[in-house]
Amino acid sequence: MARLDGRVAIVTGGARGMGAAHVRRLAAEGAAVVAGDVLEAEGKALADEVAGTGARVRFVTLDVTSAESWAGAVEAANEFGPVTILVNNAGVLVQGSVDSTPEADIRRVYDVNLVGPFLGIQAVVPDMRSAGGGAIVNISSAAGLVPMPGLSAYASSKWGVRGLTKCAALDLGHDGIRVNSIHPGGVRTPMAAGADEAMFAAYAIPRIGEPEEIAAAVAYLVSDEAAFVTGAELAVDGGMVLGVLPPG
């Protein structure tokens, strides 16, 4: 028996990158998975690929900034049963200092990265309460643990995700709903395309991370093995938040 048998999951930003890795891992662990994304062609291809292994997976178009879109995703997931796992993975990154980031970029980053998870939690809580509990994982960032220059909108949104996680853990704990955050460092995804991998040599684990390594942490936090874990922030970052190693 797989450790997530009988669970129903929604993964946002599930068409590619870390989201696709989460979809594959949760499905491999026995969960029925709905991959939500605005990237329809990639999302449908992923769902077909994973469903071809015998897993219960489907794709839905999901705009995480829309409560109506969230309601549609939950309705689609309910074809498998009540939603008991939510992975708020969708995110966008815009570079810019606090004094130079355009208002439109600030609002877009906050809407996707922070309002999206907030709406997602609201959308799945009724299902989780009716099921007697559930597990939510919010994908924040190493930039949600330590400030990083030139990422003012992105980093502050990810600090917000960290705070949202802790508030939700307090609000929902007595309903049997656990809420935790994961803080990835540099990960080999489309968002990190073009990054100079040599920069990671200065960290404690001197390499870029792989999406599957983040997915493994997600699988742990949504499983019964983490039944006593809520409000936690798990850095899966190769030691990025520790700082760089001294030369020599």
N, C-alpha and C positions, 0 to 999 in steps of 0.2 A: 504493500500500500504506500503510495506516494504521500509526502507530508502535507500537500495542499489539496488532496482529493476532496471534492465536495465544495470547494471554495469558488467564488465567482469574482473575477478581478476586472477593473478598468485601469488601463495604463494610458496616460496622456502623452502626446508627443511620441506615440508608439510606432510610427512608420519607419524610423531609421535611428541610427546612433544608439545611445544608451536605451532609449525607449524600446527599440526593436530587441535589444538584448534582454530587457526585462520581460517582454512578451514571451520570448523563446524560453527563458528560464522558468517563469511561472507556469507556462504550459507543460514544460518537461516535468515539473513538480506535481502535476495533476490538476491544476486549476483550469477552469474555463475562463478564457481571457477575451476581453473586448479591447482592441487597440484603437484608440481615438486619435485623430490627427486631422490637419487641414490638407495634408499631402495625400491626396486620394490614390493616385496611381501607385505610389510606393507602399502605402498602407494596405491596399488590396493585394498587392503582390506578396507582401510579408504574410498576411493572413492566409493566403492560398498555400504558401510554402509551409507554414507551421501546421495548418490543418491537414496537409498531406502526410504528416507524421502520425495522424490519428488523433491529434489533440483537438479540443473544442475551442476554436478561435474564430473570431469574426472582426471585421473592420467597420468602424462607423466614422463618418465625418464629424469632427468635434472641434468647435471653436470654444476654447476654454474661457473666453471672456464673456460668453453668453449663457445666462441661466437657462434659456430655452434650449440651447444646444446641449447643455448638460442633461436636461430632462430627457431629451431624445436618446442620449447615450445610456442612461440608466434604464430606460424602457427597453432598449435593444439588449442590454445585459440581462434583463429579467427573463428573457427567453431561456436562459440557462438557470436562473434562480435569483434570489436576492443578492445584491452586491455585498461582499464581505471583505474585499480587498480594494484599496484605491492607491495607485501610485501616481502622484502628481509630479510628472517628469517634464512636461512641456516647458520650454523656456526660450527666450531670445536674449542675445547679447549685443549691446551697442557700446562702443568705446567713446570716451569723452570725459573730460574733467568736469567738476561740479559747476564751473562757471561758463562752460562752453557747450554743454549738451542741449540740443534744441528741445523745446517743450514737447513737440510731437513725439520725439524719441523717448523722453521721460515717461510720458503717459502710456506709450505702447509697451515699454518694458515692464512698467508696474502692472498694467492690465493683464499681460500674459503671465508674468512671473509670480505675482502676488495675489491679484484679484482672482486669477484663474484657480489656484489651489483653494482659496477661500470659498468660491462658488462650488467647487468640486466637493469639498467637505460637506457643505450644506446639502448638496444633491444626494449624497449617498447615506447620510445619517439615518433617514427614515428606514431604509433597507437594513442597515446594520442593527438598529434598535430592534426591528421585528425579528431579526435572525438571532438576537441575543448577544451580539458583539461583532467586532471586526477589527481590521488593522489598516491604518493609513500611513503611508510613507511619503514625505515631501522631499523632493530632491532640491536641496539648497546648493551650496558650493563652498569650497574653501574660502571664497570671497565673502561668505556669510559668517565666517569666524574671525577673519583678520581683514583689515582694510587693505585695498589694493589700488594703486594709483591708476588713473585713466579709465576707471570702470565705475564711475560714480552712480549711474542709474542702475546698472546691473548689480553691483555689490550691495547697494542699499536695499534693492528689492530682495536679495537673497538673505540679508539680515532680517528683513521683514518676514520671510518664510520661516526663519528660525524662531522668531517670536510667535508667529501664528501657530506653529507646531506646539509650543509649550502651552499657549492659551487653550488650544483645542484639546490637548491631553488632559488639562484640568477640567474643562467643561464636559468632556465626554467619558472620562474614566469610569464613572459609576454606571455607565451604560454598557460597559464591557468593550469599549472602543479604545484601542491603543493608537497613539499618534507619535511618530518619531521622524527625525530628519537625517538625511545622509548628505555629507558635504564632500563631493568629489573634488580632486585636484585636476590637473591636466589629464584629459582622457581622449583617446583616439576616436574622435567623432567628427561629423561635418562642421560642427561649431568650432572645432580646434584646427580645421584645415588651414594649412599654411604656417602653422606654428613651428618654430625652430626647436626641434626635439633636443638639441644640444643644451638648451636652457635647463632641462630637467636633470642634467648630470650633477647639478649643485645641491640637489635635495637628498634626504637620507636614503631613499630608495631611488637610485639614479636613472629613472626612465619614465616615459609617459605611461599612464594607466590604460587598461583595456576595458571596453564596455562590459564585458562578462564579469569583471571583478566588482563592478558596482552592482550588477544584477545579483551576484552571490550575496551581497550584503542585504539587498532588498528581500531576497528569498528568506533569509534568516529572520529579518524583522517582522515579516508578515506571518511567519510560522509559529506554531505553539512553543517552539524552543525559546522564543522571546516573550513568552506569556507574562513575564514580570517586568517587561521593559516598556516604558512610555515616557514621553517628554525628553527622550535622549537625543543627542546629536552625535552622529558617528562620522568621523573624518575618514574617508577612504581616498587618501591623497598622496600617498608615498612620502608623507612627512612634510608636505609643503608648508603647513601652518607652523611647523617647528622653526622655519627659517632655513637659510642656505648654510651649507657646511663651510667652515673657514678654509681659505686656500692652503694648499700644501699638505 
